Amino acid sequence: MDEWLQRLPKAELHLHIEGSLMPEQMLELAQRNSVSLPYDNVDEVNAAYQFDRLQDFLDLYYQGMSVLHSEQDFHDLAMAYFRKAHEDGVVHAELSFDPQAHTIRGVALAVPFEGLLAAMRDAEREFGISSALIMSFLRDRDAGEALETLEQAEPWYGYLSAVGLDSAEQGNPPEKFADVFARARELGLPRTAHAGEEGPPAYISGALDVLDVCRIDHGVSCMQDAGLVERLRASQIPLTVCPLSNVCLGVVDELAQHPLPQMLEAGLNVSLNSDDPAYFGGGMQANFEACRETFGWQREDFRMLATNAVNAAFMAEDRRRDILDRIVRS
């Protein structure tokens, strides 16, 4: 079954490229860019990758970003992800990145854009992986700064598949970014948002009603609100769920307690994703295998999940039809 899962064509929709920075690469880039880290070796970095709440993770996450300085750094980061994703059977990947986390430390906006776009081109040529780029705003920073970042990104609007909203949910409701997302809508950019990870069901409703998103990242707290569950079932809004991430960050104590089976039974449009694979126990294959072991899902279950992801992806229609056909024949 695990070999079949590896061959199953997958689309990853919820992936923070900065969260794919493995300990070995973090140390390599730190040396390349003369960045001082509080770690002397890989074992010490691995030991730091132990946390039980979102804020602890974010503190480490932003520290890791400090090693990213040049277009080459971002290119190498993304190519390392694409290489592992290819091994996991990923045929389409949507890379979210956090430009504010780089510009506030003096990295020009062009640096992550150009480095990631170059890697996306190389990944299609080397691995046959199609991809999309999502520019995410940090919800724990000022909304005015997010709007300014959106305006500064004008030279790359044609390369963006969507804008998103991520980072710490608590105390940062979707309504805070109403003007930013209204501007993105004026520009014709699709919109996604993290909601219902550590935040309440009301944050999911707010993302739908105020931000007018086409996808919800996470969304697991929806199961606390029967009316919202029915709304999500009827609308078939995609929910990009990240099971191993949810365990690592204490959204659930263990995978067996995850509401994923109930979400599927309720008819919700769910896909499986890795979120931040370097920090949360592995990539797509690890998440698929963990769900098989925990929930006993069979091939048809995983074909459905893979199909949901492809149908929700930002990709050309001929590419979508090709991958869907491959899933059916898997």
N, C-alpha and C positions, 0 to 999 in steps of 0.2 A: 504493500500500500504506500509506503513512504517513497519508493522509487516512482510510483505512478503520480503521487502528489508533486514530486519534483518536476516531472515532465508536463504536468498540467499547465497550460498557458495562463499566466496570471498578469493582472494589471494592478499595480500598487498606486493607490490614490492619496494616501496619507503618509507622507514621508518628509521629514525635516532633514534636509541634506546636511546641515551642521550637526545633526544628531547621528550621523553615520560615521563620525570621526572616531576610529578605533584607537586604542591606547598606543599601539606601535606607530601609527601615523601621526598622532598628536606629538609624540616625542621627536619624531623625524622632522616635522615642520617647525617645532620649537627650536631645534638645532639649526635648521635652515635659516630661520629668521631671527636668531639670537634672542629668543624669548625665554625668560626665566620662569620655570614652573616649580611648584613645591613637591615635585616627584623626581626621583633619581632613576627609576626603572619601570618597566611595564607592570610588575607586580604591585608596585605602589599605586599606579594609576588604577589598576583593576580593583584594588582595595577601596579606592575612593568612589568607584562606581557602585556603591552600596548606599541606598537611601530608601526612605519609606514615605516620602511626601513630595509633592510637586515642587515646592520652593527649594528643597535641598537639591533636587535634580537641576533646577534652573540655575542655581548658583554654580554648580559644576559645569553645566552646559555653556554658560557665558564665559567661564574661565577657559574652557577648551577652545572657544572661538578666537581667543587672543593670539593663537598661532597662525591664523589665516590673514595674510597680508597682501598677496599678489594674485593676479589672474591665474598664474600657474598653480598656486596653492588651491584655489577653488576648483580648477580643472582637475587636479590630482585627487582632491577629495571626492568629487563626483565620479570620476572614473573608477576609484576604488569601490564605491557603492555599486556602480553599474556592473562591474566585474562579478561581485558577489551576487547581485540580483540575477544576473544571467545564469549563474550556477543554480539559483533557486527556481528557475523556470519563469522569471519575470520577462514579459515581452513588451510591456508598456509601463513607464514610471512617470509619476508626476512629482516634480521636485519643488517643495516649498522652501523658501529661504527668507531670512529675516534681515533686510537691508539696514534697518535702524541699529541693530546690534553691531554692525560694522561701521556705519557712518559716524556713530557717536564716539568711536575710538580712532577716527581720522582716516578710515579707509574710504576712498572715493566710491560713489555709487556704481561707476562703470566697472569697477574691479570684480565684484561678485557676478554682475550681469554677464560680462564678457567671458569670464572664466567658466561659468556654468554653461553658457550657450555653446562654447567651444567643445566642452565635454559632451553635451547632448548630441552634437553633430558626430563626434568621434564614436559615441556609443552606438549610434544607428549604423554607422559604417562597420564597426568591429563586431558588434554583438547582435545587430538587427533589432535593437530595442528602440521603439518610438518613445517620445517623451513630451512632457508639457512643463511649463514653468509657472509657478504660483508665487507671487510676491505677497508675503504676509506681514501684517502690522502687529506690533507688540502691544497687547491690550493693557499692560501695566505701565505704559508710558502715555504721555500727553496725546490726545487726539489731534491737536493742531500739528504736532510733529509728524503724525501719520499722514495727514493731509498734505503737508509740505513734501514728504517723501513721495507720495503719489504724483504730485505735480512735477517733481524733479525727474521722475522716471519716464517722462514723455518720449525721449528718444528710443525707448524700448517697448512702448505700448504694443507694437506689432508683434513682439515676441512673447508677450504675456498671454497665458491662457485664462488666468483669473487672478483676483486678489483674495487674500485670506486674513484671518484674525486668529492669533495664537497667544501663548504665554499664560500667565496666571489669571484664572477666571474669577476667583473670589474678589468681590469688590469692584469688578470691572465689567459691568453688564454690557450687553450688545448696544444698548441705547447710547452709550458713551461715544460710539463711532458712527452715529447716524449720518452725520454730514460727510464723513469720509466715504462711506459706502454709497451715499447718494451721488457723490461726484464720480465714483467708479461706474455707477450705473449710467450716468450721463455720457461717460467715455465709451460705453458699450462693453465694459469688462465684466465677465461673469464673477460671481461672488460666493465664497465659502466662508465658514466660520467654525472655530472650535466652540462647542457648547455642550453642556451636560456631561462633562468629564468630572470635575470637582464641583461644578456649578449646578444649580437646581433646574428642574424642568422649565421654569420660567425663562431661563436664558436661551433655551432652544426655541421657545415661542417668540422671544424677542429677536433672535437671529432671523427667523422666518418673516416676522411681521415688520420689523424696523429695518433690518439690513437687506431684506429681500434676497436671501441666499438660495442657491440652487442645490447646495449640499451642506450637510451637517457633519463636522468632524467629531467623532466620538458619539455623543448623543445617548449614552447608556442610561442617564438618569430619567429618560422619557418614560421608563417603565413605572415610575412613581406617579404618573398622571394618566389615568385611563382615557381621558378625553384627548390628550396629546397623542397617545398611542394610536387612537382611531384616526386622528388627523394625519399622522405620518403614514399610516397604512393606506388611507384613501388617496393621498397625494403621491405616495411612493417616492418621497424625498430620500435620496441616498444617505445612508449613515455609514461613515467610514470608521469602523470599529477596530481597535488595536488591543487585542486580548492580553498579550504579555505585558504591554505597557500598563494596562489597567491594574494588573497584579503588582508590578514593580512600584507603582505610585500609590498603592493602597486604596484604589477605587473599589476593589474587592480584595479580600484577604487571600483567596486562592482561586484558581481558575474554575474549579467546580462550583463556585458561588456566582460566577459571572452570569448575567441575564441573557447572554447570547441565545441559548436555546429558546427561551421565552420570547425573545425578539423575533426569532424566525417563526415560531408558532403563531405569533400575532400577525404575521404576514408583512413584517417590515422589510424594507429594501436595504439589506445589510451586506457589507463587504469586509474582508479581513485585510489588515495592513500592519506594518511594523512600527510606525511612528518614528522612533529614534533607535534604530537597531543596535548601535554600538552600546547603548546604555540599558536596553530593555530586553536582553536575553536572546537577541538574534533577529534575523530577517524574516522574509515571507515563509520560507520553508519551516523555520522553527515555529512560527505562529500556526501554520496549517497543521503541523504534526502535533503540537500541543492540544489543539482542538480535537483532532482525531482521537488522541489518547484519552482525553477527558470526557468528551461528549459521545464518543462512539460513532461519529458521523461517517457515512459511507460515500462512495464516489459521486452519487447523484447530488448529495448535499454540497459537496465541494464544487461540482460543476455549476450548481445554482449560484453559489457564492462568487465564483469566478466570472460567471455571466453577469451578475449584478454589477461587479466592478467595471467590466468592459462597457456595459451600457451606460454607466455613469461617468465614464472617462471623457476628458477633453481630447478628442482625436478625430481624424478624418473618417468619414463614413465608410469608405472602402477598406480602410485599415480595421475598423470596427467589425465589419462583416467577415473579414478574413480571420480575425482572432476568434470570433464567435463560432465560425465553422470549425476551427481547430479544436475548440473546447468540446463541441458536439462529438468530434471524431476521436477524442482522447480516450 
